[in-house]
Structures are given as structure tokens and as C-alpha cells.
Amino acid sequence: MFLPMLILAAAVPAYLLGSVNGALITSMLFYRKDIRKFGSGNPGLTNFFRVFGKGGVLLVVLIDVLKTLAPVIFGGWLVWSHYPEMAISEGWLFSSLFEVSLFGMVTAGFFVVLGHSFPVFYGFKGGRGVMAVGTILFAVDWRLALVGWGIFVIMTLLTRFVSLGSMLGAASIPFTQFYLLGLGGYWEFFAALATTTLLIARHGANIKRLIKGEESKLRFRKN
């Protein structure tokens, strides 16, 4: 029972911090408006930019980055610091101490994205988790961030569809992680796959609009 308790200890704070929404906090604090009532209604960075422009964007990013980094780093440290007890109790063996930390980071990362998507503080109506997933990549390995963000930027610039760039960038994560880090176990892969699947599932409305040719394109100037 040691491993489930360890996962729970990482998951609960990750979910609660993930439920904090930078776009919603910034819109209420600076504009006295609920971002969920404007634009697409999504309390995410893209909709915030479309509605309010670049003012406040840095604060949105700062809040969403910090709320993600803190629980992901904590999750990695928690599992790493209790690895001897976990190995004895559960018989789980890892090929390196980095893999031990990775186990904790990707587990916490999934619950951060879950909290961002279904926040307990805002009636379980949240964003799509793009910034959260992008931040997790930097916490895990800069090479994952380079590939994931690279695909996102290139596809967004080519198509001007932020949603398409986000989904394609996220889709590469589990396989890039497995290829670059060469893990002996599969939990980390499936945790990353679950996170990616959740992000893409949250883009269901965008996918329908893309198919119908109705998806809004990114504009770099506020109307």
C-alpha cells in the first residue's frame, strides 16, 4: 500500500494547484470581467489574448507556470526521497534515480492538467491545459520541450490554428519521451499518454470547428 499512498500525496496538491486558473484570476483582478463570459468562453491563454490583448498575458503565463512547476518538482522529489521504502514495500525497481524522479513528475503532471481542465474551485469548468503541459516538458527534460514546443510553434505559424498546433505538439510527447529517455519501465509512457489524451479530448469543440472550417485563426493584433 506504500505506492498508492505516495501517488496520492503527489496527486492531491498537484490537482489543487492545477485548479488555480491564471487567465480567470487575471481577468477578474485587472479587468473586473470573467473571461469565461467572453470569446470562446474558455479560461485559457489563447482566449484571454483574443479578448484582452497582450495586457496581462505575462501574469497569466506566470501563474500557470508556477502552479505547474511547484507540484511537478515536488512529485519528483517525493518519489525520489522515498524510493528505498517503495522498492522494499512494492518491489519496484528503476534503472536510474532520474527514472525515479520522472515517475513522480509525470504522475503529478497528469493531475495538474486534470485540475486545470476540471478545477474544483471553478465548478469543474477549466481550460485545455496547453500551458500546463508545455511547462511540464521543461521540468522533465529540455529536449522534450524543444520538440513539443517546436512542433507547436511551427504548426501554429503555418496554419494560424493554435488548437491544431497544441494538439500536434502534445501528440508527440509520449513517443518523444520514450525515445529520448530510453526508459525500462512503461508507467511514465502511459502517464504521458494519458496527459496528452486529456489535452486532445479537451479540444473536442476545436476539432469539430476545424473539420467544418469554422475554427478561429490566430491574429497578432487585437481587433
C-alpha atoms as one frame of an Amber mdcrd trajectory, in Angstrom:
protein
   0.000   0.000   0.000   3.014   2.301   0.156   2.999   3.204  -3.556  -0.703
   4.230  -3.735  -0.240   6.478  -0.702   2.835   8.041  -2.307   0.947   8.700
  -5.541  -1.944  10.194  -3.565   0.447  12.502  -1.708   1.714  13.826  -5.038
  -1.674  13.856  -6.795  -3.750  15.864  -4.295  -1.587  19.026  -4.163  -0.994
  18.730  -7.922  -4.725  18.689  -8.626  -5.483  21.546  -6.205  -2.734  23.787
  -7.576  -3.717  22.799 -11.099  -7.208  24.079 -10.340  -5.816  27.608  -9.968
  -6.515  29.428 -13.253  -4.219  32.253 -14.332  -6.496  33.617 -17.063  -9.515
  33.755 -14.768  -7.596  35.349 -11.894  -6.024  37.974 -14.163  -9.274  38.831
 -15.953 -11.084  39.323 -12.649  -8.213  41.180 -10.976  -7.347  43.648 -13.744
 -10.438  43.856 -15.947 -13.194  43.006 -13.456 -14.547  40.585 -16.042 -14.979
  36.819 -16.108 -13.033  35.509 -19.121 -15.486  32.611 -19.318 -18.197  35.034
 -20.461 -16.235  36.352 -23.446 -14.854  34.991 -26.687 -14.926  31.221 -26.818
 -15.694  31.037 -23.106 -12.537  29.029 -22.482 -10.496  30.298 -19.492  -7.178
  29.781 -21.238  -4.301  31.909 -22.520  -5.436  31.945 -26.169  -8.932  33.200
 -25.381  -7.520  35.704 -22.890  -5.250  37.129 -25.594  -8.067  37.315 -28.107
 -10.348  39.141 -25.679  -7.980  41.442 -23.775  -4.899  41.624 -25.976  -1.360
  41.349 -24.653  -2.056  43.255 -21.446  -1.989  40.797 -18.551  -0.682  37.910
 -20.660   2.593  37.762 -18.721   0.732  37.406 -15.430  -1.420  34.609 -16.865
   1.698  32.786 -18.014   3.486  33.357 -14.684   0.604  31.973 -12.630   0.117
  28.943 -14.876   3.842  28.179 -14.995   4.350  28.416 -11.230   1.231  26.389
 -10.395   2.587  23.635 -12.658   6.276  23.670 -11.755   5.725  23.535  -7.998
   3.710  20.273  -7.814   5.685  18.587 -10.624   9.017  19.255  -8.916   7.501
  18.234  -5.575   6.184  14.995  -7.079   9.610  14.138  -8.456  11.294  14.873
  -5.133   8.662  12.972  -3.124   9.075   9.717  -5.044  12.856  10.078  -5.229
  13.181  10.653  -1.466  11.005   7.616  -0.652  12.422   5.282  -3.283  14.162
   2.891  -0.835  10.923   2.297   1.070   8.964   1.924  -2.168  11.449  -0.590
  -3.560  11.251  -2.690  -0.415   7.470  -2.443   0.000   6.372  -2.759  -3.636
   9.367  -4.364  -5.308   9.521  -1.524  -7.851  12.986  -1.156  -9.316  14.134
   1.641 -11.619  17.173   1.771 -13.852  18.300   5.166 -12.534  17.465   7.795
  -9.944  16.323  10.054 -12.764  13.684   7.500 -13.732  12.508   7.513 -10.127
  12.053  11.297 -10.257  10.430  11.066 -13.678   7.837   8.678 -12.284   6.830
  11.299  -9.713   6.960  14.214 -12.155   4.778  12.735 -14.889   2.294  11.434
 -12.306   1.981  14.864 -10.691   1.898  16.442 -14.147  -1.168  14.458 -15.144
  -3.061  15.640 -12.058  -2.014  19.256 -12.661  -3.552  19.073 -16.144  -6.602
  17.314 -14.698  -7.024  20.164 -12.202  -6.563  22.785 -14.911  -9.173  21.077
 -17.095 -11.678  20.373 -14.307 -10.879  22.855 -11.492 -12.568  22.232  -8.174
 -12.558  25.987  -7.453 -14.476  26.986 -10.599 -17.258  24.459 -10.944 -15.020
  21.959 -12.777 -15.002  24.173 -15.892 -11.421  24.975 -16.850  -9.020  25.424
 -19.725  -7.428  22.908 -22.038  -4.086  22.590 -20.257  -1.751  23.642 -23.072
   0.441  25.919 -20.945   0.486  23.343 -18.152   1.634  20.566 -20.483   4.240
  22.844 -22.049   5.617  23.706 -18.610   5.798  20.046 -17.601   8.066  19.405
 -20.597  10.618  21.940 -19.340  10.525  20.395 -15.870  11.126  16.886 -17.211
  13.714  17.390 -19.973  14.649  20.347 -22.176  14.734  18.079 -25.235  11.084
  17.169 -24.771  10.302  20.870 -24.514  12.297  21.594 -27.669  10.375  19.012
 -29.713   6.923  19.680 -28.265   7.127  23.462 -28.364   8.908  23.358 -31.723
   6.030  21.451 -33.321   3.521  23.774 -31.660   5.220  26.953 -32.904   5.832
  25.692 -36.444   2.317  24.344 -36.959   0.696  27.403 -35.385   2.678  29.775
 -37.609   1.945  27.700 -40.716  -1.778  27.275 -40.106  -2.511  30.037 -37.556
  -4.611  27.477 -35.690  -3.412  27.457 -32.074  -5.579  24.435 -31.307  -4.048
  22.358 -34.112  -0.508  23.313 -33.121  -1.280  22.451 -29.494  -2.696  19.028
 -30.294   0.117  18.058 -32.670   2.767  19.224 -30.218   1.111  17.272 -27.408
   0.706  14.147 -29.560   4.485  13.898 -29.913   5.201  13.929 -26.176   4.756
  10.267 -25.099   6.769   8.930 -28.018   9.498  11.574 -27.795   9.769  10.925
 -24.062  10.056   7.181 -24.573  12.601   7.557 -27.382  14.854  10.188 -25.802
  14.881   8.948 -22.231  15.103   5.249 -23.062  13.113   4.072 -20.064  12.984
   0.478 -18.971   9.502   0.809 -17.498   6.212   1.791 -19.124   4.381   3.716
 -16.404   5.986   7.001 -17.434   4.949   6.444 -21.051   1.332   5.716 -20.174
   1.171   8.665 -17.742   2.417  10.957 -20.517  -0.045   9.341 -22.954  -2.919
   9.922 -20.520  -1.937  13.587 -20.159  -1.761  14.022 -23.937  -5.092  12.253
 -24.434  -6.735  14.524 -21.872  -5.402  17.645 -23.619  -6.623  16.488 -27.034
 -10.003  15.437 -25.624 -10.394  18.935 -24.178 -10.065  20.253 -27.742 -13.155
  18.372 -28.922 -15.038  21.548 -29.879 -11.958  22.839 -31.726 -11.670  19.599
 -33.670 -15.295  19.929 -34.821 -14.708  23.540 -35.901 -11.508  22.577 -37.725
 -13.389  19.906 -39.676 -16.144  22.382 -40.560 -13.653  25.131 -41.435 -15.023
  27.372 -38.682 -12.044  27.473 -36.306 -10.746  30.964 -35.500  -7.233  31.782
 -36.671  -4.649  33.483 -34.510  -4.323  37.210 -35.080  -1.429  39.148 -33.639
  -3.369  42.383 -33.248  -6.409  42.903 -31.083  -9.494  43.980 -33.029
